[in-house]
Every structure is written in structure tokens, then in C-alpha cells.
Amino acid sequence: MWPLVLLLLGDSTGVFRVPVAAGESLQVSVTGTGAPVVLIPGLFGSAFGFRHVAPRLAAAGYQVIVVEPLGIGASARPERADYSLTAQAARIAAVLDTLAVHDAILVAHSLGASMAFRLAYRRPDLARAVVSLEGGPAEAAATPSFRRAMRFAPWIKWFGGVRRIRGKVRSGLIAASGDSHWVTDSVVDAYTAGAAADLDATLKAFLRMTAVSEPERLVPHLREVRCPVWLLLGTAPHDGRVPPGDVELLRQGLSFLTIDSVPGSGHYIHEEQPGAVVAAVARARAAPVLGHVGEGKPVPIARRRRGDQSLVMMNSGAPSN
């Protein structure tokens, strides 16, 4: 049924829910036709955040599929669900299976990148490449600062509710931006629309995220990611940047990693410089598909591209003794 839905959509845009388990459904937006590109927002994102990227990708000949993870955007917010990053990756995989999508370029922002990395090594048939927008190998759905903030969750409704959340989101978006002109009232409203629709469910889902334990760590499995990875980092001073230690973990663990600097951008590259995201997808599409080391398939050697500031790393794909 779902592949037929995609076929009928053609060049139009469709928005629908895909059930992945009892009481769990993910919001999915699809536009365009062609090679699949899957966009995955971070913890405070949604399909809205990719509004400048999705049309450009569709116009370039891609089928663009935005998958909002459980508890994020307009997706369901069940109180007792497993909000681990591993479970989120499995749900995204279930959506792609339902839509009969494979060999997709995964474009993921911030925390969404950790879901994409997990998806890439657990289901290599689904991932042709990963483009991480300021996202590292996170090992937990919630940062320490987010956990501290959630200690006050029971009081949020009494001290301003959604209005207070909007204020915090606004200040957070500005602090994370190189150029904050994109942070307008209407943008803040859109970024907080999911929380505003059901504040109770949002807070309960966030609290659940702070308490969840990951069933397995990501870093030991990075060498199992056999598709090329692009990491885009904004050069402007901003909050939310990928820690240097996390960048080094990606350098050491991934078989093929390209690090691209985006001058003047902050954490929200897809908002500030959407053209850089589209260009990265084009490079990912043009890259050779990596074979699995030890399976008799050739593994191409990466080289630095002339005329940019990219750093390309190619590991042997096998741990040293």
C-alpha cells in the first residue's frame, strides 16, 4: 500500500503518519521523485526546519522523505515508549521498509545524526551515505544540560507553559546560530508547534528520554558503518557545536569521513545555508559505494578535493592489533 502511495504522490507533497508499533507512529513528509534522500531532524526540530532544503532537493531530482522520530515534531509522544537512540533508528528503518525505500542518503541534524549512524551500521541496505549536520556520535538521547532542565518539567505548566518554552527556544536558536536573522516569531512558533499541541505529552516524552538507557554504545560500531559520511560543521562561534573529542571519535572510527566547514554558519546549517546541505547531498550521491572490507570488494581511497577546506579521512576498516 505505502509504495503505491509514494507512486501516486508523484511530484506533489504528502504528509502522513506511519505506524511502527502499538501506539507509536511517525510523521512522514514526502516530496519529489528520484533517488531517495531521508531528512532526520534533531531533538527540537521537525519537517519545518528543512523547508529551505526539501524543495531544493526535490527540484534537483531527489525524492525527499522527512521522518520525524518518536516524540519529535508532529510524531506521536507515548509516555512509556523506548526513546533510546537505538530504538529511534529501528523505527526510522521500519518507516523506510514500509515505504520500500533503500540505498537512501541520510541527512541528519544534531542528535538525529546519532540515529542515522546507528541505522547505517544496523541496516546497511538502507544507507547509501550519511550527511551529518553538526551531529556527532551521541551515546544518549539527552545531554546533561537537558537532564538538568527536565528536573523542572513539572513546574513548566505553572510558570508560563508554552509561552516560556517559546522564549527558551528562541534564545537557544539565537545562541546556536552564526546569523540569527532567520529566528523570527513565526519560526519560533513553528519550532514549538509540536509542544504547543500537547504540552503534557511532550514533557512526559522528554522526561522519558532523560531516563532511558542505550542497549548498546555507538562508538564501538562506527567501523561497521560502510557508507561514506560527510560531517558539516559551522565555523561561526555558536552553542551546540560538536565537541572536538567527538569529531576525533568519528575520525578514528569511520571508514570514510569527509569533514566540510561551512563558513559563517552555526548549528542550524540547514536554516542558515541550505545550499551547503544540497551541495553535500550531491557529493554524497556522486561518491562511489564502499564495499565491505573482507568481502572481496574494492574499497576506494579518498583524496582531498582541490579548492576547499575539506578533510577526508580513509581508514583501513579493520582494527589494528
VOPAGU-2260 file (C-alpha; in pm, 1 decimal, decimal comma):
REM VOPAGU-2260
SITE   aa  ch    i         X         Y         Z
SITE  MET   A    0       0,0       0,0       0,0
SITE  TRP   A    1     263,1     256,1     106,9
SITE  PRO   A    2     485,5     219,3    -203,6
SITE  LEU   A    3     170,5     282,7    -408,0
SITE  VAL   A    4     106,1     598,4    -204,9
SITE  LEU   A    5     453,9     726,5    -294,2
SITE  LEU   A    6     392,6     646,4    -660,1
SITE  LEU   A    7      60,7     831,5    -661,3
SITE  LEU   A    8     213,8    1136,9    -495,2
SITE  GLY   A    9     438,4    1196,4    -795,1
SITE  ASP   A   10     586,5    1545,0    -768,0
SITE  SER   A   11     334,6    1656,5    -506,3
SITE  THR   A   12     394,9    1667,0    -133,3
SITE  GLY   A   13     229,6    1421,5     101,3
SITE  VAL   A   14     222,2    1425,5     481,4
SITE  PHE   A   15     105,1    1119,3     671,9
SITE  ARG   A   16     161,4     904,3     979,2
SITE  VAL   A   17     331,3     564,7     952,0
SITE  PRO   A   18     260,5     322,0    1239,6
SITE  VAL   A   19     571,6     139,7    1360,7
SITE  ALA   A   20     439,4     -30,7    1676,1
SITE  ALA   A   21     134,5     -31,4    1900,3
SITE  GLY   A   22      69,2     329,0    1999,5
SITE  GLU   A   23     372,4     450,6    1803,9
SITE  SER   A   24     357,1     635,3    1472,4
SITE  LEU   A   25     600,0     867,7    1297,0
SITE  GLN   A   26     512,1    1176,8    1096,7
SITE  VAL   A   27     645,3    1147,3     741,6
SITE  SER   A   28     660,3    1408,8     464,7
SITE  VAL   A   29     740,4    1311,7     105,8
SITE  THR   A   30     802,8    1532,2    -196,8
SITE  GLY   A   31     968,6    1490,1    -535,2
SITE  THR   A   32    1076,8    1185,4    -731,8
SITE  GLY   A   33    1414,0    1023,1    -790,5
SITE  ALA   A   34    1691,2     888,0    -568,9
SITE  PRO   A   35    1577,4     890,8    -204,5
SITE  VAL   A   36    1709,8    1139,9      48,6
SITE  VAL   A   37    1589,0    1095,7     406,8
SITE  LEU   A   38    1594,4    1401,7     633,4
SITE  ILE   A   39    1604,5    1340,3    1010,0
SITE  PRO   A   40    1560,5    1637,0    1247,2
SITE  GLY   A   41    1724,2    1669,9    1586,2
SITE  LEU   A   42    1559,0    1676,0    1926,4
SITE  PHE   A   43    1394,2    2017,5    1887,4
SITE  GLY   A   44    1345,0    2002,4    1511,1
SITE  SER   A   45    1071,5    1897,0    1270,2
SITE  ALA   A   46     998,1    1882,1     898,8
SITE  PHE   A   47     953,4    2259,8     914,0
SITE  GLY   A   48    1326,0    2303,5     977,4
SITE  PHE   A   49    1402,0    2154,0     634,9
SITE  ARG   A   50    1160,8    2384,4     447,3
SITE  HIS   A   51    1451,2    2550,2     260,9
SITE  VAL   A   52    1629,1    2221,2     187,3
SITE  ALA   A   53    1349,8    1984,7      79,5
SITE  PRO   A   54    1222,2    2190,0    -219,6
SITE  ARG   A   55    1575,8    2240,6    -348,7
SITE  LEU   A   56    1650,0    1869,6    -327,3
SITE  ALA   A   57    1321,1    1784,0    -498,6
SITE  ALA   A   58    1399,8    2032,6    -775,1
SITE  ALA   A   59    1741,3    1867,5    -814,8
SITE  GLY   A   60    1574,1    1532,5    -887,3
SITE  TYR   A   61    1554,0    1361,7    -548,7
SITE  GLN   A   62    1266,9    1204,8    -361,8
SITE  VAL   A   63    1279,6    1379,3     -25,0
SITE  ILE   A   64    1144,9    1194,9     277,5
SITE  VAL   A   65    1136,9    1369,4     615,0
SITE  VAL   A   66    1097,5    1129,2     907,6
SITE  GLU   A   67    1028,9    1285,7    1246,7
SITE  PRO   A   68    1142,9    1047,3    1523,4
SITE  LEU   A   69     910,0     947,3    1804,2
SITE  GLY   A   70     846,1    1236,9    2042,4
SITE  ILE   A   71     978,7    1491,2    1791,6
SITE  GLY   A   72     787,9    1728,3    1563,0
SITE  ALA   A   73     437,2    1601,7    1492,5
SITE  SER   A   74     510,5    1235,3    1566,7
SITE  ALA   A   75     336,4    1050,2    1848,0
SITE  ARG   A   76     452,0    1102,2    2207,3
SITE  PRO   A   77     366,8     785,7    2402,6
SITE  GLU   A   78     467,1     820,7    2764,6
SITE  ARG   A   79     615,6     475,1    2815,5
SITE  ALA   A   80     791,9     421,8    2483,8
SITE  ASP   A   81    1157,9     334,2    2442,2
SITE  TYR   A   82    1319,5     664,6    2344,2
SITE  SER   A   83    1672,3     528,2    2314,6
SITE  LEU   A   84    1863,1     630,7    2003,3
SITE  THR   A   85    1885,9     265,6    1905,4
SITE  ALA   A   86    1506,9     230,0    1919,4
SITE  GLN   A   87    1466,3     552,7    1722,6
SITE  ALA   A   88    1696,3     419,4    1449,6
SITE  ALA   A   89    1491,3      98,7    1435,5
SITE  ARG   A   90    1170,2     299,7    1393,5
SITE  ILE   A   91    1318,2     502,8    1108,2
SITE  ALA   A   92    1425,5     176,6     946,1
SITE  ALA   A   93    1070,0      45,3     986,9
SITE  VAL   A   94     933,5     353,3     808,2
SITE  LEU   A   95    1176,4     307,6     518,8
SITE  ASP   A   96    1086,1     -62,4     497,5
SITE  THR   A   97     718,5      30,5     491,7
SITE  LEU   A   98     780,8     276,3     208,4
SITE  ALA   A   99    1005,5      26,2      25,2
SITE  VAL   A  100    1294,5     274,9      33,8
SITE  HIS   A  101    1657,1     158,1      32,0
SITE  ASP   A  102    2002,3     297,1     -55,1
SITE  ALA   A  103    1898,8     639,1      72,3
SITE  ILE   A  104    2121,4     932,7     155,0
SITE  LEU   A  105    2053,2    1006,8     521,8
SITE  VAL   A  106    2075,3    1376,0     612,2
SITE  ALA   A  107    2050,8    1419,2     986,6
SITE  HIS   A  108    2079,5    1721,1    1214,5
SITE  SER   A  109    2236,7    1721,4    1560,5
SITE  LEU   A  110    2103,3    1428,7    1769,0
SITE  GLY   A  111    1942,1    1285,1    1456,2
SITE  ALA   A  112    2292,3    1205,7    1326,9
SITE  SER   A  113    2343,3     950,4    1604,4
SITE  MET   A  114    2022,9     780,3    1490,6
SITE  ALA   A  115    2149,6     786,2    1131,4
SITE  PHE   A  116    2485,8     632,0    1226,6
SITE  ARG   A  117    2306,6     355,1    1415,6
SITE  LEU   A  118    2076,3     296,1    1120,9
SITE  ALA   A  119    2374,6     282,8     882,5
SITE  TYR   A  120    2555,8       3,3    1064,6
SITE  ARG   A  121    2247,2    -192,1    1167,3
SITE  ARG   A  122    2078,3    -171,6     826,0
SITE  PRO   A  123    2345,4    -104,5     561,8
SITE  ASP   A  124    2093,6    -182,1     286,2
SITE  LEU   A  125    1906,8     136,9     374,2
SITE  ALA   A  126    2200,5     381,2     378,1
SITE  ARG   A  127    2396,7     484,8      69,9
SITE  ALA   A  128    2560,4     773,0     256,9
SITE  VAL   A  129    2521,3     983,7     570,6
SITE  VAL   A  130    2537,3    1363,7     577,6
SITE  SER   A  131    2562,0    1482,7     937,7
SITE  LEU   A  132    2470,1    1842,8    1005,9
SITE  GLU   A  133    2658,6    1929,1    1324,4
SITE  GLY   A  134    2589,3    1584,4    1469,3
SITE  GLY   A  135    2837,7    1360,1    1646,7
SITE  PRO   A  136    2831,2    1006,6    1788,6
SITE  ALA   A  137    2595,1    1084,2    2078,1
SITE  GLU   A  138    2552,7     798,8    2323,0
SITE  ALA   A  139    2238,2     931,3    2492,3
SITE  ALA   A  140    1916,2    1095,8    2383,4
SITE  ALA   A  141    1956,5    1373,6    2640,1
SITE  THR   A  142    2257,1    1589,2    2723,5
SITE  PRO   A  143    2346,7    1665,6    3087,5
SITE  SER   A  144    2209,3    2019,9    3049,6
SITE  PHE   A  145    1884,1    1884,9    2906,5
SITE  ARG   A  146    1854,6    1645,1    3201,5
SITE  ARG   A  147    1906,0    1932,2    3443,6
SITE  ALA   A  148    1638,4    2136,5    3267,7
SITE  MET   A  149    1392,3    1847,9    3280,3
SITE  ARG   A  150    1410,8    1841,5    3659,2
SITE  PHE   A  151    1182,9    2145,0    3644,3
SITE  ALA   A  152     940,6    1990,1    3394,2
SITE  PRO   A  153     653,4    1953,1    3645,8
SITE  TRP   A  154     664,1    2329,5    3704,1
SITE  ILE   A  155     677,5    2443,9    3341,5
SITE  LYS   A  156     299,3    2449,7    3301,3
SITE  TRP   A  157     264,0    2667,2    3609,2
SITE  PHE   A  158     536,4    2916,2    3514,6
SITE  GLY   A  159     445,2    3021,4    3164,4
SITE  GLY   A  160     381,0    2689,8    2988,4
SITE  VAL   A  161     422,0    2706,7    2611,0
SITE  ARG   A  162     499,8    3080,1    2628,7
SITE  ARG   A  163     801,3    3008,0    2847,6
SITE  ILE   A  164     908,7    2724,9    2616,8
SITE  ARG   A  165     890,2    2958,5    2317,3
SITE  GLY   A  166    1113,9    3206,5    2496,5
SITE  LYS   A  167    1370,3    2939,2    2577,4
SITE  VAL   A  168    1360,3    2802,4    2222,7
SITE  ARG   A  169    1408,2    3149,8    2076,9
SITE  SER   A  170    1712,5    3221,8    2292,6
SITE  GLY   A  171    1851,7    2875,1    2218,6
SITE  LEU   A  172    1812,8    2915,5    1841,4
SITE  ILE   A  173    1982,7    3254,7    1850,0
SITE  ALA   A  174    2273,2    3128,9    2062,0
SITE  ALA   A  175    2323,6    2834,7    1826,4
SITE  SER   A  176    2325,6    3047,4    1509,6
SITE  GLY   A  177    2604,4    3219,8    1322,6
SITE  ASP   A  178    2348,2    3453,1    1162,0
SITE  SER   A  179    2029,2    3465,1    1368,8
SITE  HIS   A  180    1817,9    3670,3    1126,3
SITE  TRP   A  181    1621,3    3356,5    1041,8
SITE  VAL   A  182    1490,3    3332,3    1400,6
SITE  THR   A  183    1158,0    3514,7    1367,0
SITE  ASP   A  184     834,7    3490,5    1567,4
SITE  SER   A  185     676,1    3265,8    1305,5
SITE  VAL   A  186     980,7    3036,4    1301,5
SITE  VAL   A  187     977,3    3003,1    1680,2
SITE  ASP   A  188     604,6    2925,8    1667,6
SITE  ALA   A  189     668,9    2651,4    1412,0
SITE  TYR   A  190     958,4    2503,0    1610,6
SITE  THR   A  191     737,3    2481,9    1920,1
SITE  ALA   A  192     417,6    2371,6    1743,5
SITE  GLY   A  193     456,1    2008,4    1849,0
SITE  ALA   A  194     498,6    2101,4    2214,6
SITE  ALA   A  195     212,3    2350,2    2197,8
SITE  ALA   A  196     -22,1    2086,5    2056,1
SITE  ASP   A  197      20,6    1863,0    2362,1
SITE  LEU   A  198     246,9    2007,2    2630,1
SITE  ASP   A  199     178,2    1728,7    2880,0
SITE  ALA   A  200     273,5    1453,5    2633,9
SITE  THR   A  201     582,0    1645,9    2524,5
SITE  LEU   A  202     712,6    1690,4    2877,9
SITE  LYS   A  203     645,2    1325,0    2964,0
SITE  ALA   A  204     826,1    1211,5    2649,0
SITE  PHE   A  205    1121,7    1437,3    2728,8
SITE  LEU   A  206    1135,6    1304,3    3083,7
SITE  ARG   A  207    1137,1     952,9    2944,0
SITE  MET   A  208    1430,0    1046,3    2718,4
SITE  THR   A  209    1633,3    1161,4    3018,0
SITE  ALA   A  210    1583,0     826,7    3193,3
SITE  VAL   A  211    1638,0     583,9    2905,6
SITE  SER   A  212    1949,2     366,2    2881,1
SITE  GLU   A  213    2103,0     273,7    2548,8
SITE  PRO   A  214    2111,4    -103,3    2482,4
SITE  GLU   A  215    2445,2     -64,5    2301,9
SITE  ARG   A  216    2705,5     207,1    2251,6
SITE  LEU   A  217    2757,9     358,9    1908,5
SITE  VAL   A  218    3131,9     429,6    1905,2
SITE  PRO   A  219    3244,6      62,7    1908,1
SITE  HIS   A  220    3026,0       8,2    1599,0
SITE  LEU   A  221    3143,6     304,3    1391,8
SITE  ARG   A  222    3376,0      79,5    1191,3
SITE  GLU   A  223    3069,0    -112,5    1080,7
SITE  VAL   A  224    2939,4     197,4     900,5
SITE  ARG   A  225    3048,1     109,8     546,3
SITE  CYS   A  226    2890,6     401,6     362,3
SITE  PRO   A  227    3065,1     737,0     314,4
SITE  VAL   A  228    2993,3    1002,8     575,6
SITE  TRP   A  229    3001,2    1380,2     538,4
SITE  LEU   A  230    3021,5    1590,2     854,6
SITE  LEU   A  231    2925,1    1955,8     804,2
SITE  LEU   A  232    3043,8    2195,6    1075,2
SITE  GLY   A  233    2962,3    2565,2    1101,5
SITE  THR   A  234    3262,4    2791,5    1159,3
SITE  ALA   A  235    3084,7    3075,5    1342,0
SITE  PRO   A  236    3101,7    3075,6    1722,5
SITE  HIS   A  237    2782,1    2907,1    1841,4
SITE  ASP   A  238    2624,4    2683,2    2100,9
SITE  GLY   A  239    2562,4    2318,2    2021,8
SITE  ARG   A  240    2882,3    2259,7    1826,6
SITE  VAL   A  241    3018,3    1905,4    1802,2
SITE  PRO   A  242    3290,1    1868,7    2069,8
SITE  PRO   A  243    3641,2    1816,1    1927,8
SITE  GLY   A  244    3660,7    1484,0    2109,1
SITE  ASP   A  245    3350,8    1361,0    1928,1
SITE  VAL   A  246    3494,7    1469,5    1593,4
SITE  GLU   A  247    3807,6    1269,7    1675,1
SITE  LEU   A  248    3597,1     963,8    1756,9
SITE  LEU   A  249    3438,7     988,8    1412,7
SITE  ARG   A  250    3782,4    1030,3    1251,1
SITE  GLN   A  251    3914,4     720,9    1425,0
SITE  GLY   A  252    3607,2     504,5    1383,8
SITE  LEU   A  253    3458,5     569,6    1041,0
SITE  SER   A  254    3599,6     406,5     729,0
SITE  PHE   A  255    3522,9     708,3     510,0
SITE  LEU   A  256    3475,5    1052,9     658,6
SITE  THR   A  257    3473,5    1393,3     491,3
SITE  ILE   A  258    3466,1    1698,1     717,9
SITE  ASP   A  259    3337,9    2011,9     545,7
SITE  SER   A  260    3348,6    2354,9     707,9
SITE  VAL   A  261    3054,2    2585,6     635,1
SITE  PRO   A  262    3188,6    2941,0     674,5
SITE  GLY   A  263    2974,7    3176,1     880,1
SITE  SER   A  264    2718,8    2913,9     976,2
SITE  GLY   A  265    2620,1    2796,3    1320,5
SITE  HIS   A  266    2448,6    2480,4    1441,6
SITE  TYR   A  267    2146,0    2509,8    1210,6
SITE  ILE   A  268    2324,3    2483,0     875,9
SITE  HIS   A  269    2001,8    2378,8     701,3
SITE  GLU   A  270    1842,4    2706,3     813,9
SITE  GLU   A  271    2135,8    2939,6     760,0
SITE  GLN   A  272    2294,0    2790,7     447,0
SITE  PRO   A  273    2062,5    2532,2     288,3
SITE  GLY   A  274    2267,6    2540,8     -30,5
SITE  ALA   A  275    2557,7    2381,0     158,0
SITE  VAL   A  276    2331,9    2088,0     250,6
SITE  VAL   A  277    2215,4    2039,9    -108,1
SITE  ALA   A  278    2577,0    2051,3    -229,5
SITE  ALA   A  279    2678,2    1788,1      27,5
SITE  VAL   A  280    2395,9    1559,8     -88,3
SITE  ALA   A  281    2517,4    1597,1    -447,3
SITE  ARG   A  282    2870,3    1498,2    -342,7
SITE  ALA   A  283    2734,7    1203,6    -146,9
SITE  ARG   A  284    2532,8    1090,1    -446,7
SITE  ALA   A  285    2839,2    1110,3    -671,6
SITE  ALA   A  286    3064,4     920,3    -430,1
SITE  PRO   A  287    3144,5     556,0    -503,6
SITE  VAL   A  288    2960,8     299,5    -296,8
SITE  LEU   A  289    3202,2     148,3     -48,3
SITE  GLY   A  290    3241,1    -227,5     -32,4
SITE  HIS   A  291    3267,1    -419,7     290,3
SITE  VAL   A  292    3626,4    -492,8     384,2
SITE  GLY   A  293    3693,3    -864,5     378,1
SITE  GLU   A  294    3420,0    -941,7     124,4
SITE  GLY   A  295    3644,8    -918,6    -179,2
SITE  LYS   A  296    3501,5    -583,7    -288,6
SITE  PRO   A  297    3729,1    -291,5    -373,5
SITE  VAL   A  298    3734,2      -5,0    -125,5
SITE  PRO   A  299    3821,1     326,8    -294,2
SITE  ILE   A  300    4079,7     556,7    -141,8
SITE  ALA   A  301    3954,8     904,2     -61,0
SITE  ARG   A  302    4152,5    1210,2    -168,3
SITE  ARG   A  303    4136,7    1573,9     -69,2
SITE  ARG   A  304    3929,2    1778,9    -310,4
SITE  ARG   A  305    4100,8    2085,6    -450,0
SITE  GLY   A  306    3969,2    2429,7    -379,3
SITE  ASP   A  307    3800,2    2367,3     -44,8
SITE  GLN   A  308    3881,7    2319,0     320,0
SITE  SER   A  309    3758,6    1962,5     343,3
SITE  LEU   A  310    3942,7    1697,9     536,1
SITE  VAL   A  311    3895,0    1347,7     400,6
SITE  MET   A  312    3984,5    1050,8     616,8
SITE  MET   A  313    4002,9     694,2     496,2
SITE  ASN   A  314    4064,8     415,9     746,4
SITE  SER   A  315    4152,8      58,9     667,6
SITE  GLY   A  316    3818,3     -58,5     801,3
SITE  ALA   A  317    3978,2    -313,5    1029,8
SITE  PRO   A  318    4102,2    -254,4    1382,4
SITE  SER   A  319    4476,5    -278,2    1433,1
SITE  ASN   A  320    4619,7    -544,0    1656,2
